[in-house]
């Protein structure tokens, strides 16, 4: 498969594999799932505010950036990171090279590029610009690669 | 005048480096067309009918003479020797070749110019009043705020992939030269009862197929809090704006669907959580520093004993093209680029260099652009106006049409644009030919005609006294007429007159409308006032009767 569109698990920064559930699955059964320490995949259309009271019981949140022109995931990342101080990983999945700097500054802590970008020098793109005019969730050009 | 510093220029260089890499990947097949389109639009680059079109930002409509020369060089080196000043105060070049784009952009960075976010689904260059800082009675000079807000939205990480394009206008004067309520977001500088400065915020305006006037979402946002308020407005739009329907992407559709009160409530709810964030406060020290950078380069002068030259042509030009300045001994001079048969807003590289030279000589090296596609010299000494006019006349730039019907605003139309349904420029030319008697033009007075070649409304036909919109009917070009649009004192979208009129008879219809106006006008009454008093029927009867 060219691109990983629907991962069922991701590895967190402690290199533990975390099982992923969809936003719908979480909404349906968050009582049980929160005990298992799962991660949630959020689509751009999912209402991120519905999980803000459960963030302590979520290990990891994967935001899906597959649709290049859909900017909602950037606001989801900002809200999770800056406003609600989510302490787990915020992983940008299905990420595009040319958007890494925007993702990272919006609060993504790790990313997983679409496979079609293998072979490119990610650092060039993830580090972004030496000048950031505005405050954001994270103004440092992080270079954390999933 | 204010110039970008070393950091700003470094930012521009890095942006060109980035785009150059993307372009290289695209040309070698490593970046697909859809993604490249999204990226190139954010760098102002369009694929047009015959070549690539590049739109370059003129930040809030202000250029130095050196920048205008740099644009003239671009016209010669990369285009066919001319550029097109747009209705959003920017400049476009229509004959750019893709492989040359990075060199072109690099040339511009040296002059502090760029094409960042002049297109695409992101926040665009701010529209400002070309008379900012120049006229009596202004609430506040908007230019420093324009620059601080420009910095805030350039490559904003959260808001660079919005549902649709996002246009901001900022006005600090009592009259609204920016047409802010037809923008996605309009900011009006106001003072509250305590005399403190802030902004009234209007959201959801726009032209196009569904023209709407923006609703007020906040009556007073303190100056220091404007960035956090803008962020909240854009966050609600980014998260809730329509992305499912190509024709409903703009924020006006979200505001209409939610209702302005609900939209405003959502923004306010979000804003309450960020308004005290120190990182989002407008930097008031930087604001003060910018105010110094934007200080006017002239001092009041006394011209006792100065006698204006008596010359018939000069006096007509002066009446139409010169406005009073708040600094004594000075005037504001408006220069029309409109020539019969030439596209409105077009300027050759030679004209640009002449204007740059004259700006150095007569206007402290500063030039401003307007939404009527004209050029403003903001700092002309009163005793030099005649000399300026003589020079302009020598170069064919002394058209006395400013403020008359002949100063037509038009998009490039079907002659140049692949979106257009009908021609615009030839219609403008025929109207100008019909009204080529200066006495008649002076008698008609201040009357705007704007012609758009399609519903994208680049020529802002909805807000003109007489607006023409090109369309196709059974393979032929027709024009829908709207009347009495306005933005200066209040904002009203023009009313549709009736069925569209064929290209063949459209100029007759325009003449009929003008004649109804003249016949019903009382003293100095404006077109919109006559329309409000007598209604649409007399115009209808004359055109369709």
Boltz contact constraints between the chains, C-beta under 6 A:
constraints:
  - contact:
      token1: [A, 68]
      token2: [B, 35]
      max_distance: 6.0
  - contact:
      token1: [A, 68]
      token2: [B, 38]
      max_distance: 6.0
  - contact:
      token1: [A, 69]
      token2: [B, 38]
      max_distance: 6.0
  - contact:
      token1: [A, 69]
      token2: [B, 161]
      max_distance: 6.0
  - contact:
      token1: [A, 71]
      token2: [B, 161]
      max_distance: 6.0
  - contact:
      token1: [A, 71]
      token2: [B, 162]
      max_distance: 6.0
  - contact:
      token1: [A, 71]
      token2: [B, 238]
      max_distance: 6.0
  - contact:
      token1: [A, 72]
      token2: [B, 239]
      max_distance: 6.0
  - contact:
      token1: [A, 74]
      token2: [B, 158]
      max_distance: 6.0
  - contact:
      token1: [A, 75]
      token2: [B, 158]
      max_distance: 6.0
  - contact:
      token1: [A, 75]
      token2: [B, 235]
      max_distance: 6.0
  - contact:
      token1: [A, 75]
      token2: [B, 238]
      max_distance: 6.0
  - contact:
      token1: [A, 75]
      token2: [B, 239]
      max_distance: 6.0
  - contact:
      token1: [A, 78]
      token2: [B, 158]
      max_distance: 6.0
  - contact:
      token1: [A, 102]
      token2: [B, 157]
      max_distance: 6.0
  - contact:
      token1: [A, 102]
      token2: [B, 160]
      max_distance: 6.0
  - contact:
      token1: [A, 105]
      token2: [B, 157]
      max_distance: 6.0
  - contact:
      token1: [A, 106]
      token2: [B, 157]
      max_distance: 6.0
  - contact:
      token1: [A, 106]
      token2: [B, 158]
      max_distance: 6.0
  - contact:
      token1: [A, 129]
      token2: [B, 14]
      max_distance: 6.0
  - contact:
      token1: [A, 131]
      token2: [B, 7]
      max_distance: 6.0
  - contact:
      token1: [A, 131]
      token2: [B, 11]
      max_distance: 6.0
  - contact:
      token1: [A, 133]
      token2: [B, 151]
      max_distance: 6.0
  - contact:
      token1: [A, 133]
      token2: [B, 154]
      max_distance: 6.0
  - contact:
      token1: [A, 134]
      token2: [B, 152]
      max_distance: 6.0
  - contact:
      token1: [A, 134]
      token2: [B, 156]
      max_distance: 6.0
  - contact:
      token1: [A, 135]
      token2: [B, 279]
      max_distance: 6.0
  - contact:
      token1: [A, 135]
      token2: [B, 280]
      max_distance: 6.0
  - contact:
      token1: [A, 136]
      token2: [B, 157]
      max_distance: 6.0
